[in-house]
Amino acid sequence: MNHSDPVEAEKAAKPHHYPTSRTYLLVFAGLVVLTLAEVGVAYIEGGIKAPLLLGMAAIKALMVILFFMHLKYDSRWFAFIFFAPMALVIPLIWISLIR
């Protein structure tokens, strides 16, 4: 590594933050709680059931993406590459649900 290059020197100076075992356990506990809540919501009658289930599924997916796929701790460029297509897919899903 060339320390005379300011970009490389800055990268080398930044500490790498990775989740601890405690973080993984807390995320896992959150996923379990949300799953149990989804099971409870499945018994609700009426039109509020689908939006609640979709919202909880989105939260769970975001937790998995951020922590278990390490996007929270990786370069923001990787997060952009992952989430940019989602900005295109979500409206299409929304339109299909409305019809």
GUGUDO-973556 format. One record per residue: residue in one letter; x, y, z of N, C-alpha, C, O, CB in turn; residue number from 1. Coordinates in steps of 0.2 Angstrom, whole numbers. Atoms other than C-alpha are relative to their C-alpha. Glycine has a CB too. Layout:
BEGIN
{type A | n.X X | n.Y Y | n.Z Z | ca.X X | ca.Y Y | ca.Z Z | c.X X | c.Y Y | c.Z Z | o.X X | o.Y Y | o.Z Z | cb.X X | cb.Y Y | cb.Z Z | seq NUM}
...
END
This chain:
BEGIN
{type M | n.X 4 | n.Y -6 | n.Z 0 | ca.X 0 | ca.Y 0 | ca.Z 0 | c.X 4 | c.Y 6 | c.Z 0 | o.X 9 | o.Y 6 | o.Z 4 | cb.X -5 | cb.Y 0 | cb.Z 6 | seq 1}
{type N | n.X -3 | n.Y -6 | n.Z 1 | ca.X 6 | ca.Y 17 | ca.Z -5 | c.X -3 | c.Y 5 | c.Z 5 | o.X -8 | o.Y 8 | o.Z 4 | cb.X 0 | cb.Y 3 | cb.Z -7 | seq 2}
{type H | n.X 3 | n.Y -5 | n.Z -5 | ca.X 4 | ca.Y 29 | ca.Z 11 | c.X 1 | c.Y 7 | c.Z -3 | o.X -2 | o.Y 11 | o.Z 1 | cb.X 4 | cb.Y -1 | cb.Z 6 | seq 3}
{type S | n.X -1 | n.Y -7 | n.Z 3 | ca.X 9 | ca.Y 44 | ca.Z 0 | c.X -7 | c.Y 2 | c.Z -3 | o.X -8 | o.Y 8 | o.Z -4 | cb.X 6 | cb.Y 1 | cb.Z -4 | seq 4}
{type D | n.X 6 | n.Y -2 | n.Z 3 | ca.X -8 | ca.Y 43 | ca.Z -8 | c.X -5 | c.Y 1 | c.Z 5 | o.X -6 | o.Y -3 | o.Z 10 | cb.X -3 | cb.Y -7 | cb.Z -4 | seq 5}
{type P | n.X 5 | n.Y -2 | n.Z -6 | ca.X -21 | ca.Y 52 | ca.Z 3 | c.X -6 | c.Y -4 | c.Z 0 | o.X -8 | o.Y -5 | o.Z 6 | cb.X -2 | cb.Y 7 | cb.Z -1 | seq 6}
{type V | n.X 6 | n.Y 4 | n.Z 0 | ca.X -35 | ca.Y 41 | ca.Z -2 | c.X 1 | c.Y -6 | c.Z 3 | o.X -3 | o.Y -9 | o.Z 8 | cb.X -3 | cb.Y -1 | cb.Z -7 | seq 7}
{type E | n.X -2 | n.Y 7 | n.Z -3 | ca.X -26 | ca.Y 25 | ca.Z 3 | c.X 1 | c.Y 1 | c.Z 7 | o.X 0 | o.Y -3 | o.Z 11 | cb.X 6 | cb.Y -3 | cb.Z -4 | seq 8}
{type A | n.X -1 | n.Y -1 | n.Z -7 | ca.X -20 | ca.Y 33 | ca.Z 19 | c.X -6 | c.Y 1 | c.Z 4 | o.X -6 | o.Y -1 | o.Z 10 | cb.X 5 | cb.Y 6 | cb.Z 0 | seq 9}
{type E | n.X 7 | n.Y -1 | n.Z -4 | ca.X -38 | ca.Y 38 | ca.Z 24 | c.X -3 | c.Y -6 | c.Z 1 | o.X -6 | o.Y -8 | o.Z 6 | cb.X -4 | cb.Y 5 | cb.Z -4 | seq 10}
{type K | n.X 3 | n.Y 6 | n.Z -1 | ca.X -44 | ca.Y 21 | ca.Z 20 | c.X 4 | c.Y -4 | c.Z 6 | o.X 0 | o.Y -8 | o.Z 9 | cb.X 0 | cb.Y -4 | cb.Z -7 | seq 11}
{type A | n.X -4 | n.Y 4 | n.Z -5 | ca.X -30 | ca.Y 13 | ca.Z 31 | c.X -1 | c.Y 3 | c.Z 7 | o.X -1 | o.Y -1 | o.Z 12 | cb.X 7 | cb.Y 1 | cb.Z -2 | seq 12}
{type A | n.X 1 | n.Y -3 | n.Z -7 | ca.X -34 | ca.Y 25 | ca.Z 45 | c.X -7 | c.Y -1 | c.Z 3 | o.X -8 | o.Y -1 | o.Z 9 | cb.X 1 | cb.Y 8 | cb.Z 0 | seq 13}
{type K | n.X 6 | n.Y 2 | n.Z -3 | ca.X -52 | ca.Y 21 | ca.Z 46 | c.X -1 | c.Y -7 | c.Z 3 | o.X 1 | o.Y -11 | o.Z 0 | cb.X -5 | cb.Y 1 | cb.Z -6 | seq 14}
{type P | n.X 1 | n.Y 7 | n.Z -3 | ca.X -56 | ca.Y 7 | ca.Z 58 | c.X -6 | c.Y -3 | c.Z -3 | o.X -11 | o.Y 0 | o.Z -5 | cb.X -1 | cb.Y 1 | cb.Z 8 | seq 15}
{type H | n.X 5 | n.Y 4 | n.Z 3 | ca.X -67 | ca.Y -7 | ca.Z 51 | c.X -5 | c.Y -2 | c.Z 6 | o.X -2 | o.Y -5 | o.Z 11 | cb.X 3 | cb.Y -6 | cb.Z -4 | seq 16}
{type H | n.X 5 | n.Y 2 | n.Z -6 | ca.X -83 | ca.Y -9 | ca.Z 62 | c.X -4 | c.Y -6 | c.Z -3 | o.X -7 | o.Y -5 | o.Z -8 | cb.X -4 | cb.Y 6 | cb.Z 1 | seq 17}
{type Y | n.X 4 | n.Y 6 | n.Z 2 | ca.X -91 | ca.Y -26 | ca.Z 61 | c.X -4 | c.Y -1 | c.Z 6 | o.X -3 | o.Y 0 | o.Z 12 | cb.X 5 | cb.Y -6 | cb.Z -2 | seq 18}
{type P | n.X 5 | n.Y 1 | n.Z -5 | ca.X -106 | ca.Y -32 | ca.Z 71 | c.X 3 | c.Y -5 | c.Z 5 | o.X 7 | o.Y -10 | o.Z 3 | cb.X -6 | cb.Y -2 | cb.Z -3 | seq 19}
{type T | n.X -2 | n.Y 4 | n.Z -5 | ca.X -103 | ca.Y -41 | ca.Z 87 | c.X -5 | c.Y -6 | c.Z 0 | o.X -10 | o.Y -6 | o.Z -3 | cb.X 1 | cb.Y 3 | cb.Z 7 | seq 20}
{type S | n.X 5 | n.Y 6 | n.Z -1 | ca.X -111 | ca.Y -58 | ca.Z 92 | c.X -6 | c.Y 3 | c.Z 3 | o.X -12 | o.Y 1 | o.Z 2 | cb.X 3 | cb.Y -5 | cb.Z 5 | seq 21}
{type R | n.X 5 | n.Y -3 | n.Z -3 | ca.X -122 | ca.Y -47 | ca.Z 103 | c.X -5 | c.Y 3 | c.Z -5 | o.X -11 | o.Y 2 | o.Z -4 | cb.X 2 | cb.Y 5 | cb.Z 6 | seq 22}
{type T | n.X 4 | n.Y -4 | n.Z 5 | ca.X -128 | ca.Y -37 | ca.Z 88 | c.X -4 | c.Y -6 | c.Z -4 | o.X -10 | o.Y -5 | o.Z -5 | cb.X 4 | cb.Y 4 | cb.Z -5 | seq 23}
{type Y | n.X 3 | n.Y 5 | n.Z 4 | ca.X -132 | ca.Y -53 | ca.Z 78 | c.X -6 | c.Y -3 | c.Z 5 | o.X -11 | o.Y -5 | o.Z 2 | cb.X 5 | cb.Y -6 | cb.Z -1 | seq 24}
{type L | n.X 6 | n.Y 3 | n.Z -4 | ca.X -142 | ca.Y -60 | ca.Z 93 | c.X -6 | c.Y 4 | c.Z 1 | o.X -11 | o.Y 2 | o.Z 1 | cb.X 3 | cb.Y -2 | cb.Z 7 | seq 25}
{type L | n.X 6 | n.Y -5 | n.Z -1 | ca.X -152 | ca.Y -44 | ca.Z 95 | c.X -4 | c.Y 0 | c.Z -7 | o.X -10 | o.Y 0 | o.Z -7 | cb.X 3 | cb.Y 7 | cb.Z 1 | seq 26}
{type V | n.X 4 | n.Y 0 | n.Z 7 | ca.X -156 | ca.Y -44 | ca.Z 76 | c.X -4 | c.Y -7 | c.Z 0 | o.X -10 | o.Y -7 | o.Z -3 | cb.X 5 | cb.Y 0 | cb.Z -6 | seq 27}
{type F | n.X 4 | n.Y 7 | n.Z 1 | ca.X -161 | ca.Y -63 | ca.Z 77 | c.X -6 | c.Y 1 | c.Z 5 | o.X -11 | o.Y -1 | o.Z 3 | cb.X 5 | cb.Y -5 | cb.Z 3 | seq 28}
{type A | n.X 6 | n.Y 0 | n.Z -4 | ca.X -172 | ca.Y -59 | ca.Z 92 | c.X -5 | c.Y 5 | c.Z -3 | o.X -11 | o.Y 3 | o.Z -2 | cb.X 2 | cb.Y 3 | cb.Z 7 | seq 29}
{type G | n.X 5 | n.Y -4 | n.Z 4 | ca.X -180 | ca.Y -45 | ca.Z 82 | c.X -4 | c.Y -3 | c.Z -5 | o.X -10 | o.Y -2 | o.Z -6 | cb.X 4 | cb.Y 7 | cb.Z -2 | seq 30}
{type L | n.X 3 | n.Y 4 | n.Z 5 | ca.X -183 | ca.Y -56 | ca.Z 68 | c.X -5 | c.Y -5 | c.Z 3 | o.X -10 | o.Y -6 | o.Z 0 | cb.X 5 | cb.Y -4 | cb.Z -4 | seq 31}
{type V | n.X 4 | n.Y 5 | n.Z -3 | ca.X -191 | ca.Y -69 | ca.Z 79 | c.X -6 | c.Y 4 | c.Z 3 | o.X -12 | o.Y 1 | o.Z 2 | cb.X 3 | cb.Y -4 | cb.Z 6 | seq 32}
{type V | n.X 5 | n.Y -4 | n.Z -2 | ca.X -202 | ca.Y -56 | ca.Z 87 | c.X -5 | c.Y 2 | c.Z -6 | o.X -11 | o.Y 2 | o.Z -5 | cb.X 2 | cb.Y 6 | cb.Z 4 | seq 33}
{type L | n.X 4 | n.Y -2 | n.Z 6 | ca.X -208 | ca.Y -49 | ca.Z 70 | c.X -3 | c.Y -6 | c.Z -3 | o.X -9 | o.Y -6 | o.Z -5 | cb.X 5 | cb.Y 3 | cb.Z -5 | seq 34}
{type T | n.X 3 | n.Y 6 | n.Z 3 | ca.X -211 | ca.Y -67 | ca.Z 64 | c.X -6 | c.Y -2 | c.Z 4 | o.X -11 | o.Y -4 | o.Z 2 | cb.X 5 | cb.Y -6 | cb.Z 0 | seq 35}
{type L | n.X 5 | n.Y 1 | n.Z -4 | ca.X -222 | ca.Y -70 | ca.Z 79 | c.X -6 | c.Y 5 | c.Z -1 | o.X -12 | o.Y 3 | o.Z 0 | cb.X 2 | cb.Y -1 | cb.Z 8 | seq 36}
{type A | n.X 5 | n.Y -5 | n.Z 2 | ca.X -231 | ca.Y -54 | ca.Z 76 | c.X -4 | c.Y -1 | c.Z -6 | o.X -10 | o.Y 0 | o.Z -7 | cb.X 3 | cb.Y 7 | cb.Z 0 | seq 37}
{type E | n.X 3 | n.Y 1 | n.Z 7 | ca.X -234 | ca.Y -59 | ca.Z 58 | c.X -5 | c.Y -6 | c.Z 1 | o.X -10 | o.Y -6 | o.Z -2 | cb.X 5 | cb.Y -2 | cb.Z -5 | seq 38}
{type V | n.X 5 | n.Y 6 | n.Z -1 | ca.X -242 | ca.Y -76 | ca.Z 64 | c.X -6 | c.Y 3 | c.Z 3 | o.X -12 | o.Y 1 | o.Z 2 | cb.X 4 | cb.Y -5 | cb.Z 4 | seq 39}
{type G | n.X 6 | n.Y -3 | n.Z -4 | ca.X -253 | ca.Y -65 | ca.Z 76 | c.X -5 | c.Y 4 | c.Z -5 | o.X -11 | o.Y 3 | o.Z -5 | cb.X 2 | cb.Y 4 | cb.Z 5 | seq 40}
{type V | n.X 4 | n.Y -5 | n.Z 4 | ca.X -258 | ca.Y -53 | ca.Z 62 | c.X -4 | c.Y -5 | c.Z -5 | o.X -9 | o.Y -3 | o.Z -8 | cb.X 5 | cb.Y 4 | cb.Z -4 | seq 41}
{type A | n.X 3 | n.Y 4 | n.Z 5 | ca.X -262 | ca.Y -68 | ca.Z 50 | c.X -8 | c.Y -2 | c.Z 3 | o.X -12 | o.Y -4 | o.Z -2 | cb.X 4 | cb.Y -7 | cb.Z 0 | seq 42}
{type Y | n.X 7 | n.Y 2 | n.Z -3 | ca.X -278 | ca.Y -71 | ca.Z 62 | c.X -4 | c.Y 6 | c.Z -1 | o.X -10 | o.Y 5 | o.Z 1 | cb.X 1 | cb.Y -3 | cb.Z 7 | seq 43}
{type I | n.X 4 | n.Y -6 | n.Z 1 | ca.X -284 | ca.Y -53 | ca.Z 59 | c.X -5 | c.Y -1 | c.Z -6 | o.X -2 | o.Y -2 | o.Z -11 | cb.X 4 | cb.Y 6 | cb.Z 0 | seq 44}
{type E | n.X 4 | n.Y -1 | n.Z 6 | ca.X -299 | ca.Y -51 | ca.Z 48 | c.X -1 | c.Y 7 | c.Z -2 | o.X 0 | o.Y 11 | o.Z 2 | cb.X -8 | cb.Y -3 | cb.Z 2 | seq 45}
{type G | n.X 1 | n.Y -7 | n.Z 2 | ca.X -301 | ca.Y -36 | ca.Z 37 | c.X 5 | c.Y 2 | c.Z -5 | o.X 10 | o.Y -2 | o.Z -6 | cb.X -1 | cb.Y 4 | cb.Z 5 | seq 46}
{type G | n.X -5 | n.Y -3 | n.Z 5 | ca.X -291 | ca.Y -25 | ca.Z 25 | c.X 6 | c.Y 2 | c.Z 3 | o.X 11 | o.Y 3 | o.Z -1 | cb.X -4 | cb.Y 5 | cb.Z -4 | seq 47}
{type I | n.X -6 | n.Y -2 | n.Z -3 | ca.X -278 | ca.Y -21 | ca.Z 37 | c.X 6 | c.Y -5 | c.Z 0 | o.X 12 | o.Y -4 | o.Z 1 | cb.X -1 | cb.Y 3 | cb.Z 7 | seq 48}
{type K | n.X -4 | n.Y 6 | n.Z -1 | ca.X -270 | ca.Y -38 | ca.Z 37 | c.X 6 | c.Y 1 | c.Z -5 | o.X 12 | o.Y 0 | o.Z -4 | cb.X -3 | cb.Y -6 | cb.Z -1 | seq 49}
{type A | n.X -6 | n.Y 1 | n.Z 5 | ca.X -260 | ca.Y -37 | ca.Z 20 | c.X 5 | c.Y 6 | c.Z 1 | o.X 11 | o.Y 5 | o.Z 0 | cb.X -4 | cb.Y 1 | cb.Z -7 | seq 50}
{type P | n.X -5 | n.Y -6 | n.Z -1 | ca.X -252 | ca.Y -19 | ca.Z 23 | c.X 4 | c.Y -2 | c.Z 6 | o.X 10 | o.Y 0 | o.Z 6 | cb.X -4 | cb.Y 6 | cb.Z 1 | seq 51}
{type L | n.X -4 | n.Y 2 | n.Z -6 | ca.X -247 | ca.Y -25 | ca.Z 41 | c.X 5 | c.Y -5 | c.Z -2 | o.X 11 | o.Y -5 | o.Z 0 | cb.X -4 | cb.Y -2 | cb.Z 5 | seq 52}
{type L | n.X -5 | n.Y 5 | n.Z 2 | ca.X -239 | ca.Y -41 | ca.Z 34 | c.X 5 | c.Y 2 | c.Z -5 | o.X 11 | o.Y 1 | o.Z -4 | cb.X -4 | cb.Y -6 | cb.Z -3 | seq 53}
{type L | n.X -5 | n.Y -3 | n.Z 4 | ca.X -230 | ca.Y -32 | ca.Z 20 | c.X 5 | c.Y 5 | c.Z 3 | o.X 11 | o.Y 4 | o.Z 2 | cb.X -4 | cb.Y 4 | cb.Z -6 | seq 54}
{type G | n.X -5 | n.Y -4 | n.Z -4 | ca.X -223 | ca.Y -19 | ca.Z 32 | c.X 4 | c.Y -4 | c.Z 4 | o.X 10 | o.Y -2 | o.Z 4 | cb.X -5 | cb.Y 5 | cb.Z 4 | seq 55}
{type M | n.X -4 | n.Y 4 | n.Z -5 | ca.X -217 | ca.Y -32 | ca.Z 44 | c.X 5 | c.Y -4 | c.Z -4 | o.X 11 | o.Y -4 | o.Z -2 | cb.X -4 | cb.Y -4 | cb.Z 4 | seq 56}
{type A | n.X -5 | n.Y 4 | n.Z 5 | ca.X -209 | ca.Y -42 | ca.Z 29 | c.X 5 | c.Y 5 | c.Z -2 | o.X 11 | o.Y 3 | o.Z -3 | cb.X -4 | cb.Y -3 | cb.Z -5 | seq 57}
{type A | n.X -5 | n.Y -5 | n.Z 2 | ca.X -201 | ca.Y -26 | ca.Z 23 | c.X 5 | c.Y 1 | c.Z 5 | o.X 11 | o.Y 2 | o.Z 4 | cb.X -3 | cb.Y 6 | cb.Z -2 | seq 58}
{type I | n.X -5 | n.Y -1 | n.Z -5 | ca.X -193 | ca.Y -23 | ca.Z 40 | c.X 4 | c.Y -5 | c.Z 1 | o.X 10 | o.Y -4 | o.Z 2 | cb.X -4 | cb.Y 2 | cb.Z 7 | seq 59}
{type K | n.X -4 | n.Y 5 | n.Z -1 | ca.X -187 | ca.Y -40 | ca.Z 42 | c.X 5 | c.Y -1 | c.Z -6 | o.X 11 | o.Y -3 | o.Z -5 | cb.X -4 | cb.Y -7 | cb.Z 0 | seq 60}
{type A | n.X -5 | n.Y 0 | n.Z 6 | ca.X -179 | ca.Y -40 | ca.Z 24 | c.X 5 | c.Y 5 | c.Z 1 | o.X 11 | o.Y 4 | o.Z 0 | cb.X -4 | cb.Y 1 | cb.Z -6 | seq 61}
{type L | n.X -5 | n.Y -5 | n.Z -1 | ca.X -171 | ca.Y -24 | ca.Z 28 | c.X 5 | c.Y -2 | c.Z 6 | o.X 11 | o.Y 0 | o.Z 5 | cb.X -3 | cb.Y 7 | cb.Z 2 | seq 62}
{type M | n.X -4 | n.Y 2 | n.Z -6 | ca.X -164 | ca.Y -31 | ca.Z 45 | c.X 5 | c.Y -5 | c.Z -3 | o.X 11 | o.Y -5 | o.Z -2 | cb.X -4 | cb.Y -3 | cb.Z 5 | seq 63}
{type V | n.X -4 | n.Y 5 | n.Z 3 | ca.X -157 | ca.Y -46 | ca.Z 35 | c.X 5 | c.Y 3 | c.Z -5 | o.X 11 | o.Y 1 | o.Z -4 | cb.X -4 | cb.Y -6 | cb.Z -3 | seq 64}
{type I | n.X -4 | n.Y -4 | n.Z 5 | ca.X -150 | ca.Y -35 | ca.Z 21 | c.X 6 | c.Y 4 | c.Z 4 | o.X 12 | o.Y 3 | o.Z 2 | cb.X -4 | cb.Y 4 | cb.Z -4 | seq 65}
{type L | n.X -5 | n.Y -4 | n.Z -3 | ca.X -141 | ca.Y -23 | ca.Z 33 | c.X 5 | c.Y -4 | c.Z 4 | o.X 11 | o.Y -2 | o.Z 4 | cb.X -4 | cb.Y 5 | cb.Z 4 | seq 66}
{type F | n.X -5 | n.Y 3 | n.Z -5 | ca.X -134 | ca.Y -35 | ca.Z 46 | c.X 3 | c.Y -6 | c.Z -3 | o.X 9 | o.Y -7 | o.Z -2 | cb.X -4 | cb.Y -1 | cb.Z 6 | seq 67}
{type F | n.X -3 | n.Y 6 | n.Z 2 | ca.X -132 | ca.Y -52 | ca.Z 39 | c.X 3 | c.Y 0 | c.Z -7 | o.X 7 | o.Y -4 | o.Z -8 | cb.X -6 | cb.Y -6 | cb.Z 0 | seq 68}
{type M | n.X -3 | n.Y -1 | n.Z 7 | ca.X -128 | ca.Y -47 | ca.Z 21 | c.X 6 | c.Y 6 | c.Z 1 | o.X 9 | o.Y 8 | o.Z -4 | cb.X -5 | cb.Y 2 | cb.Z -5 | seq 69}
{type H | n.X -6 | n.Y -5 | n.Z -2 | ca.X -116 | ca.Y -33 | ca.Z 30 | c.X -1 | c.Y 6 | c.Z -4 | o.X 5 | o.Y 10 | o.Z -5 | cb.X 6 | cb.Y -3 | cb.Z -1 | seq 70}
{type L | n.X 1 | n.Y -6 | n.Z 4 | ca.X -123 | ca.Y -19 | ca.Z 19 | c.X 1 | c.Y 6 | c.Z 5 | o.X 3 | o.Y 12 | o.Z 3 | cb.X -6 | cb.Y 1 | cb.Z -4 | seq 71}
{type K | n.X -1 | n.Y -5 | n.Z -5 | ca.X -123 | ca.Y -8 | ca.Z 35 | c.X 7 | c.Y 2 | c.Z 1 | o.X 9 | o.Y 8 | o.Z 2 | cb.X -3 | cb.Y -2 | cb.Z 6 | seq 72}
{type Y | n.X -7 | n.Y -1 | n.Z -2 | ca.X -104 | ca.Y -10 | ca.Z 37 | c.X 4 | c.Y 0 | c.Z -6 | o.X 10 | o.Y 2 | o.Z -6 | cb.X 2 | cb.Y -6 | cb.Z 4 | seq 73}
{type D | n.X -4 | n.Y 0 | n.Z 6 | ca.X -99 | ca.Y -11 | ca.Z 19 | c.X 0 | c.Y 7 | c.Z -3 | o.X -3 | o.Y 12 | o.Z 0 | cb.X -2 | cb.Y -5 | cb.Z -5 | seq 74}
{type S | n.X 0 | n.Y -6 | n.Z 3 | ca.X -96 | ca.Y 3 | ca.Z 7 | c.X -7 | c.Y 2 | c.Z -2 | o.X -11 | o.Y -2 | o.Z -4 | cb.X 5 | cb.Y 0 | cb.Z -7 | seq 75}
{type R | n.X 6 | n.Y -2 | n.Z 2 | ca.X -110 | ca.Y 14 | ca.Z 3 | c.X -2 | c.Y -1 | c.Z -8 | o.X -8 | o.Y -1 | o.Z -10 | cb.X -1 | cb.Y 8 | cb.Z 1 | seq 76}
{type W | n.X 1 | n.Y 2 | n.Z 7 | ca.X -108 | ca.Y 10 | ca.Z -15 | c.X -3 | c.Y -7 | c.Z -1 | o.X -8 | o.Y -7 | o.Z -6 | cb.X 7 | cb.Y 0 | cb.Z -4 | seq 77}
{type F | n.X 3 | n.Y 6 | n.Z 0 | ca.X -113 | ca.Y -8 | ca.Z -12 | c.X -7 | c.Y 1 | c.Z 2 | o.X -12 | o.Y -2 | o.Z -2 | cb.X 3 | cb.Y -5 | cb.Z 4 | seq 78}
{type A | n.X 7 | n.Y -1 | n.Z -2 | ca.X -129 | ca.Y -2 | ca.Z -4 | c.X -4 | c.Y 3 | c.Z -5 | o.X -9 | o.Y 2 | o.Z -7 | cb.X 0 | cb.Y 4 | cb.Z 7 | seq 79}
{type F | n.X 4 | n.Y -3 | n.Z 5 | ca.X -133 | ca.Y 9 | ca.Z -18 | c.X -1 | c.Y -5 | c.Z -6 | o.X -7 | o.Y -5 | o.Z -9 | cb.X 5 | cb.Y 6 | cb.Z -3 | seq 80}
{type I | n.X 1 | n.Y 5 | n.Z 6 | ca.X -130 | ca.Y -5 | ca.Z -31 | c.X -6 | c.Y -5 | c.Z 2 | o.X -9 | o.Y -7 | o.Z -2 | cb.X 6 | cb.Y -4 | cb.Z -1 | seq 81}
{type F | n.X 5 | n.Y 5 | n.Z -3 | ca.X -142 | ca.Y -16 | ca.Z -20 | c.X -7 | c.Y 4 | c.Z 0 | o.X -12 | o.Y 1 | o.Z -3 | cb.X 2 | cb.Y -2 | cb.Z 6 | seq 82}
{type F | n.X 7 | n.Y -3 | n.Z -2 | ca.X -156 | ca.Y -3 | ca.Z -16 | c.X -2 | c.Y 4 | c.Z -7 | o.X -8 | o.Y 5 | o.Z -7 | cb.X 1 | cb.Y 5 | cb.Z 5 | seq 83}
{type A | n.X 2 | n.Y -4 | n.Z 6 | ca.X -156 | ca.Y 7 | ca.Z -33 | c.X -5 | c.Y -4 | c.Z -4 | o.X -10 | o.Y -1 | o.Z -6 | cb.X 6 | cb.Y 2 | cb.Z -4 | seq 84}
{type P | n.X 5 | n.Y 3 | n.Z 3 | ca.X -165 | ca.Y -7 | ca.Z -42 | c.X -7 | c.Y -1 | c.Z 4 | o.X -12 | o.Y -2 | o.Z 1 | cb.X 2 | cb.Y -7 | cb.Z -2 | seq 85}
{type M | n.X 6 | n.Y 1 | n.Z -5 | ca.X -177 | ca.Y -9 | ca.Z -27 | c.X -5 | c.Y 6 | c.Z -1 | o.X -11 | o.Y 6 | o.Z -1 | cb.X 2 | cb.Y -1 | cb.Z 7 | seq 86}
{type A | n.X 4 | n.Y -6 | n.Z 1 | ca.X -183 | ca.Y 9 | ca.Z -31 | c.X -4 | c.Y -1 | c.Z -6 | o.X -9 | o.Y 3 | o.Z -7 | cb.X 5 | cb.Y 6 | cb.Z 0 | seq 87}
{type L | n.X 3 | n.Y 1 | n.Z 6 | ca.X -188 | ca.Y 3 | ca.Z -48 | c.X -5 | c.Y -6 | c.Z 1 | o.X -11 | o.Y -6 | o.Z -2 | cb.X 4 | cb.Y -2 | cb.Z -5 | seq 88}
{type V | n.X 4 | n.Y 6 | n.Z -1 | ca.X -196 | ca.Y -14 | ca.Z -42 | c.X -6 | c.Y 2 | c.Z 5 | o.X -12 | o.Y 0 | o.Z 4 | cb.X 4 | cb.Y -5 | cb.Z 3 | seq 89}
{type I | n.X 5 | n.Y -1 | n.Z -5 | ca.X -206 | ca.Y -7 | ca.Z -27 | c.X -6 | c.Y 3 | c.Z -3 | o.X -12 | o.Y 1 | o.Z -2 | cb.X 2 | cb.Y 5 | cb.Z 5 | seq 90}
{type P | n.X 6 | n.Y -3 | n.Z 3 | ca.X -218 | ca.Y 4 | ca.Z -38 | c.X -3 | c.Y -5 | c.Z -4 | o.X -10 | o.Y -5 | o.Z -5 | cb.X 2 | cb.Y 6 | cb.Z -4 | seq 91}
{type L | n.X 3 | n.Y 5 | n.Z 4 | ca.X -221 | ca.Y -11 | ca.Z -49 | c.X -4 | c.Y -5 | c.Z 4 | o.X -9 | o.Y -7 | o.Z 2 | cb.X 5 | cb.Y -4 | cb.Z -4 | seq 92}
{type I | n.X 4 | n.Y 5 | n.Z -4 | ca.X -226 | ca.Y -22 | ca.Z -35 | c.X -6 | c.Y 4 | c.Z 3 | o.X -11 | o.Y 1 | o.Z 3 | cb.X 5 | cb.Y -2 | cb.Z 6 | seq 93}
{type W | n.X 6 | n.Y -4 | n.Z -2 | ca.X -237 | ca.Y -8 | ca.Z -28 | c.X -6 | c.Y 1 | c.Z -5 | o.X -11 | o.Y 0 | o.Z -3 | cb.X 2 | cb.Y 8 | cb.Z 2 | seq 94}
{type I | n.X 5 | n.Y 0 | n.Z 6 | ca.X -246 | ca.Y -6 | ca.Z -45 | c.X -3 | c.Y -7 | c.Z 0 | o.X -9 | o.Y -7 | o.Z -1 | cb.X 4 | cb.Y 2 | cb.Z -6 | seq 95}
{type S | n.X 3 | n.Y 7 | n.Z 1 | ca.X -249 | ca.Y -25 | ca.Z -46 | c.X -4 | c.Y -1 | c.Z 6 | o.X -9 | o.Y -5 | o.Z 5 | cb.X 6 | cb.Y -5 | cb.Z 0 | seq 96}
{type L | n.X 4 | n.Y 2 | n.Z -6 | ca.X -256 | ca.Y -25 | ca.Z -28 | c.X -7 | c.Y 5 | c.Z -1 | o.X -12 | o.Y 2 | o.Z 2 | cb.X 3 | cb.Y 2 | cb.Z 6 | seq 97}
{type I | n.X 6 | n.Y -5 | n.Z 0 | ca.X -268 | ca.Y -10 | ca.Z -32 | c.X -5 | c.Y -3 | c.Z -5 | o.X -11 | o.Y -3 | o.Z -4 | cb.X 2 | cb.Y 7 | cb.Z -3 | seq 98}
{type R | n.X 4 | n.Y 2 | n.Z 5 | ca.X -275 | ca.Y -19 | ca.Z -47 | c.X -4 | c.Y -6 | c.Z 2 | o.X -8 | o.Y -9 | o.Z -1 | cb.X 3 | cb.Y -2 | cb.Z -7 | seq 99}
END
